[in-house]
Amino acid sequence: MTFPRLIPALLLMAALLALHTAGNRPSGAAGTEPAMDLPAYLKPATDPATGIRFTRITQPGALGSGIVCGKIYCSHRYSSAQAWNADQSLLVLMNGCNGMCFLDGKTYLPLFHRNKSGECEWRPRNAEMMICVDGQKISTWAPRTNREDIVYAATKYRDLEFGPSKGNPSRDGNRIAVRATRNDGAAVVFAYDIDRRLKYPDIDLAQVAGTTSSCTISPLGENILCFQNLVDGTEQRAIFAVDGTLRQTWKDHHRPGHGDLTLDADGSEIYVGTSKSAPDKYQVIKRRLSDGKVTSLTKYGEAEHTSLRALDRPEWAFISYGGNPDEVRSHPDWAPYTREVIALRVDGRQEVRRIVQTRNAPFDYWSETHASPSPDGSQVIWSSNWGVPGGPVYEFVAHLDWPQQPGLN
C-alpha cells in the first residue's frame, strides 16, 4: 500500500493551496465574520451576521452614461461628506471616476458624469443644488442641468477653499465656512451666507497655533470649527464665532478627530469622533462646541471614522470600525466591533444598531470604509476591498428600516 506515503504530500499541497487563496477569500476567514462571496454588481445581498440588505454599486471599468470607474477604487468622497442629495434621488461618487459621477440614488444605475473644478457639497434642503467653492468664487450649481450661478466673486482674496475636504454647509444650507488667502498674504477663514449673499468678517488664522488643515461651519451656522496641526504632530481644534470671536481652543491631541458635527438632544452643537488623548483615548466621544465638555460614548476600540450626515436623525452617529478581529476578540473590555459599520446614539445610552460587516482588509487611505448615511438614514454608503489588500475597492450601500419619527429641521 502506498497511501501512507501520499499523506505528507497531500498535506503539503493543501497548505500551499490555503496560502495561495488566503488573500482572495472574504475576511470572514479571520474568525468573526461568516464567510461570504463578493456580491455581484447591482445584485441585492444580505449580511449573514446582521440580516441587513446591501448592494454593491460599483465595479472597475465602464458603468454606462459616461461613467468609468478606476481599476483601484471608485468611491464617495468621505465619511463626513453628504453622498446623497436632499431627496435621495441622486448619489455622487467623487473618487476614482475622473470627475463627479452621479448615480440614481435608489437603484444606483449610472446617470451622468460631470467635470467640475473646485469643491462642491450638496445643499441640505435643496435637492437640485450643490454649493461650490473654486479659486475666487462661491457658486450654486445644478448638476442635472449643469447650470452655475456665482453668488460671490472675490477681488481681495485668492485660493478660496470649501474646508478643504471636511467642509459642510449649515443644516439649513445657507452658511458655509471659506478658507482663503487675502491679498496681503494672510491666511483667513470667513463665514458666507448663500441666500443673503453676505460675507462675514475675516478671521485671521495666525492667532491660533499650528497650520490650519481645514475649517467647517457648525450645524446652526453660528460657529466655525478649524483643525490645527502643530509641528510636533499634535492636532488641535479652534472654535470661532462667525463674527471672529475665539470661543474655544482644544489643545489636547485629536480629541476628537475623524468625526462630524451634529446637534445634541438639548440643541447644543457637538463634534463627535475618535479621541486620541487621555482619559478617553481611542473611545468615541462627543464634545460640546460652546464649552468643550466631553462625554464618552463607547469603550476603547477600533473606531476609525464617524459620520453624522443623517441630518433627519441627528441623534445617530454612523461609525466605521477597522482593526484586527483576533486582537479585538482577545480584549473583552474593548468595544466589540471590528471591520464593521454601526449606528450609535449620541445621547450616551450606548444604544447600537449593528449594520454590516465590511470585510475590509487594512491597506491604504483609499480602501478605508468611510461609511456615510443618506439624509434620512435609510441608506449607508461604504467602501471595501472585500478582504483583498491592494485589490479593487468597491462601493456598497446598506439599507436600513427605522421607526417613523418627525425630522429635525
Rosetta blueprint (number, residue, H / E / L):
1 M L
2 T L
3 F H
4 P H
5 R H
6 L H
7 I H
8 P H
9 A H
10 L H
11 L H
12 L H
13 M H
14 A H
15 A H
16 L H
17 L H
18 A H
19 L H
20 H H
21 T H
22 A H
23 G H
24 N H
25 R L
26 P L
27 S H
28 G H
29 A H
30 A H
31 G L
32 T L
33 E L
34 P L
35 A L
36 M L
37 D L
38 L L
39 P L
40 A L
41 Y E
42 L L
43 K L
44 P L
45 A E
46 T E
47 D L
48 P L
49 A L
50 T L
51 G L
52 I L
53 R E
54 F E
55 T E
56 R E
57 I L
58 T L
59 Q L
60 P L
61 G E
62 A E
63 L E
64 G E
65 S L
66 G L
67 I E
68 V E
69 C E
70 G L
71 K L
72 I L
73 Y E
74 C L
75 S E
76 H L
77 R L
78 Y L
79 S L
80 S L
81 A L
82 Q L
83 A L
84 W E
85 N L
86 A L
87 D L
88 Q L
89 S L
90 L E
91 L E
92 V E
93 L E
94 M L
95 N E
96 G L
97 C L
98 N L
99 G L
100 M E
101 C E
102 F E
103 L E
104 D E
105 G L
106 K L
107 T L
108 Y L
109 L L
110 P E
111 L E
112 F E
113 H E
114 R E
115 N L
116 K L
117 S L
118 G L
119 E E
120 C E
121 E E
122 W E
123 R L
124 P L
125 R L
126 N L
127 A L
128 E L
129 M L
130 M E
131 I E
132 C E
133 V E
134 D E
135 G E
136 Q L
137 K E
138 I E
139 S E
140 T E
141 W E
142 A E
143 P L
144 R L
145 T L
146 N L
147 R E
148 E E
149 D E
150 I E
151 V E
152 Y E
153 A E
154 A L
155 T L
156 K L
157 Y E
158 R E
159 D E
160 L E
161 E E
162 F L
163 G L
164 P L
165 S L
166 K L
167 G L
168 N L
169 P L
170 S L
171 R L
172 D L
173 G L
174 N L
175 R E
176 I E
177 A E
178 V E
179 R E
180 A E
181 T E
182 R E
183 N L
184 D L
185 G L
186 A L
187 A E
188 V E
189 V E
190 F E
191 A E
192 Y E
193 D E
194 I L
195 D L
196 R L
197 R L
198 L E
199 K E
200 Y L
201 P L
202 D L
203 I E
204 D E
205 L H
206 A H
207 Q H
208 V L
209 A L
210 G L
211 T E
212 T E
213 S E
214 S E
215 C E
216 T E
217 I E
218 S L
219 P L
220 L L
221 G L
222 E L
223 N E
224 I E
225 L E
226 C E
227 F E
228 Q E
229 N E
230 L L
231 V L
232 D L
233 G L
234 T L
235 E E
236 Q E
237 R E
238 A E
239 I E
240 F E
241 A E
242 V L
243 D L
244 G L
245 T L
246 L E
247 R E
248 Q E
249 T E
250 W E
251 K L
252 D L
253 H L
254 H L
255 R L
256 P L
257 G E
258 H E
259 G E
260 D E
261 L E
262 T E
263 L E
264 D L
265 A L
266 D L
267 G L
268 S L
269 E E
270 I E
271 Y E
272 V E
273 G E
274 T E
275 S L
276 K L
277 S L
278 A L
279 P L
280 D L
281 K L
282 Y L
283 Q L
284 V E
285 I E
286 K E
287 R E
288 R E
289 L L
290 S L
291 D L
292 G L
293 K L
294 V E
295 T E
296 S E
297 L L
298 T L
299 K L
300 Y L
301 G L
302 E L
303 A E
304 E E
305 H E
306 T E
307 S E
308 L L
309 R L
310 A L
311 L L
312 D L
313 R L
314 P L
315 E L
316 W E
317 A E
318 F E
319 I E
320 S E
321 Y E
322 G L
323 G L
324 N L
325 P H
326 D H
327 E H
328 V H
329 R H
330 S L
331 H L
332 P L
333 D L
334 W L
335 A L
336 P L
337 Y L
338 T L
339 R L
340 E E
341 V E
342 I E
343 A E
344 L E
345 R E
346 V L
347 D L
348 G L
349 R L
350 Q L
351 E L
352 V E
353 R E
354 R E
355 I E
356 V E
357 Q E
358 T L
359 R L
360 N L
361 A L
362 P L
363 F L
364 D L
365 Y H
366 W H
367 S H
368 E L
369 T L
370 H L
371 A L
372 S E
373 P E
374 S L
375 P L
376 D L
377 G L
378 S L
379 Q E
380 V E
381 I E
382 W E
383 S E
384 S E
385 N L
386 W L
387 G L
388 V L
389 P L
390 G L
391 G L
392 P L
393 V E
394 Y E
395 E E
396 F E
397 V E
398 A E
399 H E
400 L L
401 D L
402 W L
403 P L
404 Q L
405 Q L
406 P L
407 G L
408 L L
409 N L
